[in-house]
Amino acid sequence: MRRNARVDAKQKQIVEALRKAGTSVLITSQLKNCFDILVGYNNKNFIMEIKDGEKPPSQQRLTPGEEKFKNEWNGGVYHIVKSVDEALRIILNKRKVQKPKTLIGYISALKMLEAIHIEDLKQGHISTRVKQEVKRIQANLSDKLEQL
């Protein structure tokens, strides 16, 4: 009988932040030789392997099974994530490709950007790009609400 797989210390923190930002998260870390989480947002999927960025590089390496899975995966990009900030930025960068088309889309995008902005503040810096995006989406959201 297989014992439970080790879960990276950052996983709970990253999953909570992604869910607060409006994503769907499927935890797959218990599957042998697989990625840790599958994140869904705006009809896109993001595969993420979580590693603790505070550990030495030798302890952040993929296991041989994870490496094999990554190399043989023919789907989307396999992201290796080391922090909440990094996970949220992956979603944001994918998110910028397509402007929200619905009121719910604008609200979701705003929640995502605010989550990233809050993480920036916690780390002691403010991202000007994120602040500009939040203002732009807030303005678009106001326009959409006026049209109702």
C-alpha positions in Angstrom: 0.0 0.0 0.0 1.3 3.4 -1.0 1.8 5.9 1.8 0.6 9.5 1.3 2.7 11.7 -1.0 4.6 14.6 0.6 2.8 17.9 0.0 5.0 21.0 -0.5 4.6 23.5 2.4 3.5 26.3 0.0 0.6 24.3 -1.5 -2.1 25.2 1.0 -1.1 28.9 0.7 -1.0 28.9 -3.1 -4.3 27.0 -3.4 -6.1 29.4 -1.0 -4.8 32.5 -2.9 -5.8 31.0 -6.3 -9.3 30.1 -5.0 -9.8 33.6 -3.5 -8.9 35.0 -7.0 -11.8 33.1 -8.5 -10.1 30.1 -10.0 -11.0 26.4 -9.7 -8.3 24.3 -8.2 -8.0 20.5 -8.4 -5.4 19.1 -6.1 -3.6 16.2 -7.7 -0.5 16.0 -5.5 -1.6 12.6 -4.2 -1.2 11.0 -7.7 2.2 9.4 -8.1 4.6 11.1 -10.6 2.1 13.8 -11.4 1.8 17.6 -11.0 0.4 19.1 -7.8 -2.5 21.2 -8.9 -4.7 21.8 -12.0 -6.0 25.4 -12.1 -9.0 26.4 -14.2 -9.8 30.0 -15.0 -11.7 31.6 -17.9 -11.9 28.3 -19.9 -8.1 27.8 -19.6 -6.2 25.2 -17.6 -2.9 25.7 -15.9 -0.8 22.7 -14.7 1.3 23.7 -11.7 4.0 21.8 -9.8 4.6 23.5 -6.5 8.1 23.8 -5.0 9.1 25.7 -1.9 11.2 28.6 -3.2 12.7 29.1 0.3 14.4 25.7 0.2 17.9 25.2 -1.3 17.8 24.6 -5.1 18.8 20.9 -4.6 15.5 20.4 -2.6 13.4 22.2 -5.3 14.2 19.7 -8.1 11.5 17.6 -9.7 11.5 14.0 -8.7 12.5 11.6 -11.5 8.8 10.7 -11.9 7.7 14.3 -12.1 10.5 15.0 -14.6 9.4 12.1 -16.8 5.7 13.3 -16.6 6.8 16.9 -17.5 8.9 15.7 -20.5 6.2 13.4 -21.8 3.2 15.8 -21.3 1.7 16.8 -24.7 -0.8 19.2 -23.2 -0.4 22.8 -22.0 2.6 24.4 -20.3 3.9 22.7 -17.2 4.5 25.5 -14.7 6.8 25.1 -11.7 5.6 27.5 -9.1 7.6 28.6 -6.0 5.3 31.3 -4.4 1.7 32.6 -4.3 2.9 35.6 -6.3 4.3 33.5 -9.0 1.1 31.4 -9.3 -1.1 34.5 -9.5 1.1 36.1 -12.1 0.9 33.0 -14.3 -2.8 33.3 -14.3 -2.7 37.0 -14.8 -0.4 36.8 -17.8 -2.6 34.2 -19.4 -5.6 36.3 -18.5 -4.3 39.4 -20.2 -4.6 37.7 -23.6 -8.3 38.0 -23.6 -10.4 40.9 -22.3 -13.4 40.0 -20.2 -16.6 39.9 -22.2 -19.2 39.7 -19.4 -19.9 41.5 -16.2 -18.8 38.3 -14.3 -15.6 38.3 -16.3 -14.8 41.8 -15.3 -15.5 41.1 -11.6 -13.3 37.9 -11.8 -10.5 39.8 -13.5 -10.7 42.5 -10.8 -10.6 39.9 -8.0 -7.6 38.3 -9.6 -5.7 41.6 -9.9 -6.6 42.7 -6.4 -5.2 39.4 -5.1 -2.0 40.0 -6.9 -1.9 43.6 -5.6 -2.4 42.4 -2.0 0.4 39.9 -2.4 2.7 42.6 -3.8 1.9 44.8 -0.7 2.7 41.9 1.6 6.1 41.5 -0.1 6.8 45.2 0.5 6.4 46.5 -3.1 3.6 47.8 -5.3 3.4 46.8 -8.9 2.6 49.8 -11.0 1.4 47.5 -13.8 -1.0 45.8 -11.5 -2.3 49.1 -10.2 -2.9 50.3 -13.7 -4.7 47.1 -14.7 -7.0 47.3 -11.6 -7.9 50.9 -12.5 -8.6 50.0 -16.1 -10.8 47.1 -15.2 -12.6 49.1 -12.5 -13.4 51.8 -15.2 -14.6 49.1 -17.6 -16.7 47.5 -14.8 -18.3 50.9 -14.1 -19.1 51.3 -17.8 -20.7 47.8 -17.8 -22.8 48.6 -14.7 -24.0 51.8 -16.2 -25.2 49.9 -19.3 -27.4 47.6 -17.1 
